[in-house]
């Protein structure tokens, strides 16, 4: 169990010392430029693939188009293949520990959270993943959606110990 004693056994445990963002070294200018370039490339890909399109999202939620289902489905297949490759490769964390895979059990809090997420996505037409690309495309009204998503995340963190896990 992690150092957070209020977390149930079904949560994923992460050794924070293995996270690159927690190192004592600040990012170098070259690393910052690389992160910016990768983020910019990712945003361009999302925009060109029309993943950021409000119309495409509404078509998906109204079952009028397969486009976003295809994008999401290919992402799931790619992630599943990547996880299988990681499992079989014997790779280790940055600190040299073996990568641990633990079974996660579903509980009602995940279902409630997923429903809230889906309702917010359907109503706003904005998924948190591409929200920065949408804003970067000139749709500044989506800043309201970004602020709302951040407020929801903060609210969850504030209420986390009182919610069903």
C-alpha positions in Angstrom: 0.0 0.0 0.0 1.2 3.5 -0.8 2.0 6.1 1.9 -1.5 7.5 1.5 -3.3 5.3 4.0 -6.8 6.5 2.9 -6.4 4.9 -0.5 -8.1 1.5 -1.1 -6.2 -1.5 -2.2 -7.7 -1.3 -5.7 -6.0 2.0 -6.6 -2.8 1.9 -8.7 0.3 2.4 -6.6 3.0 4.6 -8.0 6.5 5.0 -6.6 6.8 8.8 -6.9 10.6 8.5 -7.1 10.2 6.8 -10.5 8.4 9.9 -12.0 10.7 12.0 -14.2 8.9 15.2 -13.2 9.9 14.8 -9.6 13.7 14.9 -10.1 15.7 17.6 -8.4 17.1 18.8 -11.7 15.1 21.4 -13.6 14.4 20.8 -17.2 17.1 22.0 -19.5 16.2 24.5 -22.3 16.6 21.7 -24.8 14.2 19.5 -22.9 11.7 22.3 -22.6 12.0 22.9 -26.4 11.5 19.2 -27.0 8.4 19.1 -24.8 7.0 22.1 -26.6 7.7 20.6 -30.0 6.1 17.3 -29.1 3.0 19.1 -27.7 2.7 21.3 -30.8 3.0 18.3 -33.1 0.4 16.4 -31.0 -2.0 19.4 -31.2 -1.5 19.6 -35.0 -2.2 15.9 -35.4 -5.3 16.2 -33.3 -6.5 19.2 -35.3 -5.8 17.7 -38.7 -7.5 14.5 -37.7 -10.5 16.6 -36.8 -10.4 15.2 -33.2 -10.9 18.7 -31.9 -14.0 19.4 -34.1 -17.1 20.2 -32.1 -19.2 19.0 -35.0 -17.3 15.7 -35.2 -17.9 15.2 -31.4 -21.6 15.9 -31.8 -21.9 13.5 -34.7 -20.3 10.8 -32.5 -22.6 11.4 -29.6 -25.6 11.3 -32.0 -24.3 8.1 -33.6 -24.2 9.8 -37.0 -20.5 9.3 -37.8 -17.9 6.6 -37.1 -14.9 9.0 -37.4 -14.2 9.6 -33.7 -15.1 6.0 -32.8 -12.4 4.9 -35.2 -9.9 7.3 -33.7 -10.7 6.2 -30.2 -10.7 2.5 -31.2 -7.3 2.8 -32.9 -5.9 4.6 -29.7 -7.2 1.7 -27.6 -5.7 -0.9 -29.9 -2.4 1.0 -30.0 -2.3 1.3 -26.2 -3.1 -2.4 -25.7 -0.3 -3.4 -28.1 2.1 -1.0 -26.3 1.2 -2.4 -22.9 1.7 -6.0 -24.2 5.1 -5.0 -25.6 6.1 -3.4 -22.3 5.0 -6.5 -20.4 7.0 -8.8 -22.6 10.1 -6.6 -23.0 11.3 -6.8 -19.4 11.9 -3.0 -19.3 12.5 -1.3 -15.9 11.6 2.0 -14.3 14.1 4.8 -14.3 15.3 3.7 -10.9 15.9 0.1 -12.2 12.8 -1.5 -10.6 10.7 -4.0 -12.6 7.5 -2.5 -13.9 4.7 -3.9 -11.7 1.3 -4.7 -13.2 -1.6 -4.8 -10.7 -5.2 -5.7 -11.3 -7.6 -2.8 -10.7 -11.1 -3.5 -9.7 -14.1 -1.4 -10.8 -16.3 0.3 -8.3 -19.3 2.5 -8.4 -17.3 5.7 -8.1 -15.6 5.0 -11.4 -19.0 4.6 -13.1 -20.4 7.8 -11.6 -17.2 9.7 -12.6 -17.3 8.2 -16.1 -20.9 9.3 -16.5 -20.2 12.8 -15.3 -17.2 13.0 -17.6 -19.3 11.8 -20.6 -22.1 14.2 -19.9 -19.7 17.1 -19.7 -18.0 16.0 -22.9 -21.3 15.6 -24.7 -22.6 19.0 -23.6 -19.5 21.0 -24.2 -18.1 19.1 -27.2 -14.7 19.3 -25.6 -12.6 16.4 -24.4 -9.8 17.4 -22.0 -7.2 15.7 -24.2 -7.4 18.1 -27.2 -8.8 21.2 -25.3 -5.5 23.1 -25.6 -5.5 22.3 -29.4 -9.0 23.7 -29.6 -8.0 26.8 -27.8 -4.9 27.1 -29.9 -7.0 26.9 -33.0 -8.6 30.2 -32.1 -11.7 29.0 -30.3 -11.1 31.1 -27.2 -14.6 30.4 -25.8 -13.3 26.9 -24.9 -11.2 28.6 -22.2 -14.5 28.4 -20.2 -14.5 24.6 -20.7 -10.8 24.4 -19.6 -11.5 26.4 -16.4 -14.6 24.2 -15.8 -12.5 21.1 -16.2 -9.8 22.4 -13.8 -12.6 23.4 -11.3 -14.0 19.8 -11.5 -10.6 18.3 -11.0 -10.0 20.6 -8.0 -13.4 19.7 -6.6 -12.7 16.0 -6.9 -9.4 16.4 -5.1 -11.1 18.3 -2.3 -13.9 15.7 -2.0 -11.9 12.6 -2.8 -11.8 11.3 0.8 -15.6 11.6 1.1 -16.4 9.9 -2.2 -17.1 6.2 -2.8 -13.9 4.4 -3.8 
